[in-house]
Amino acid sequence: MESKKVDPPPVALTIADAARRLSVSKMTVRRLLARGVLARVAVGRSVRVLARTVDELAERGGVSRAK
């Protein structure tokens, strides 16, 4: 019996991947990054979103709007 190789979950996501994971637009992810709700890491000239912060946001049920 062959064992299947299972890749570990990603540590960082593209903005598009984070948007798909949260079911929001890429602009919403960019706004969340600007507000500091999601953490980012620069990879060269690219921006990646830390998957841990995406998961934490989803578990919290989102963020409340500023009034």
C-alpha positions in Angstrom: 0.0 0.0 0.0 1.4 3.4 -1.0 1.3 6.2 1.4 0.0 9.5 0.1 2.1 12.6 0.6 0.0 15.3 2.3 1.2 18.9 1.9 1.0 21.0 5.0 -1.4 23.9 4.9 0.0 27.2 3.5 1.5 29.7 5.9 0.9 32.6 3.7 -1.8 33.3 1.0 -2.1 35.5 -1.9 -4.7 38.3 -1.6 -6.9 36.4 -4.1 -6.6 33.2 -2.1 -7.4 35.0 1.2 -10.4 36.6 -0.5 -11.7 33.2 -1.7 -11.1 31.7 1.7 -13.1 34.5 3.4 -15.7 34.7 0.6 -15.0 38.4 0.1 -13.5 40.6 -2.6 -9.8 41.3 -3.0 -10.5 44.9 -2.2 -12.0 43.9 1.1 -8.9 41.9 1.9 -6.7 44.9 1.0 -8.9 47.1 3.4 -8.5 44.6 6.2 -4.7 44.6 5.6 -4.7 48.4 5.8 -6.7 48.4 9.0 -4.3 45.9 10.6 -7.1 43.2 10.9 -5.0 40.8 8.8 -1.3 40.4 9.0 0.9 40.7 5.9 4.3 39.6 4.9 6.3 41.0 1.9 7.8 38.4 -0.4 9.9 40.4 -2.8 7.5 42.9 -4.4 4.5 40.7 -3.6 2.2 40.8 -0.5 1.1 37.7 1.2 -1.5 37.4 3.9 -0.7 35.2 6.9 -3.1 32.3 6.8 -3.3 32.2 10.6 -4.9 35.7 10.7 -7.4 34.7 8.0 -8.4 31.6 10.0 -8.6 33.7 13.2 -10.8 36.3 11.5 -13.1 33.5 10.2 -13.3 31.9 13.7 -14.2 35.3 15.3 -17.0 35.7 12.8 -15.5 38.8 11.1 -15.0 42.4 12.3 -17.5 45.0 13.4 -17.8 48.2 11.3 -16.2 51.3 12.6 -18.9 53.9 13.5 
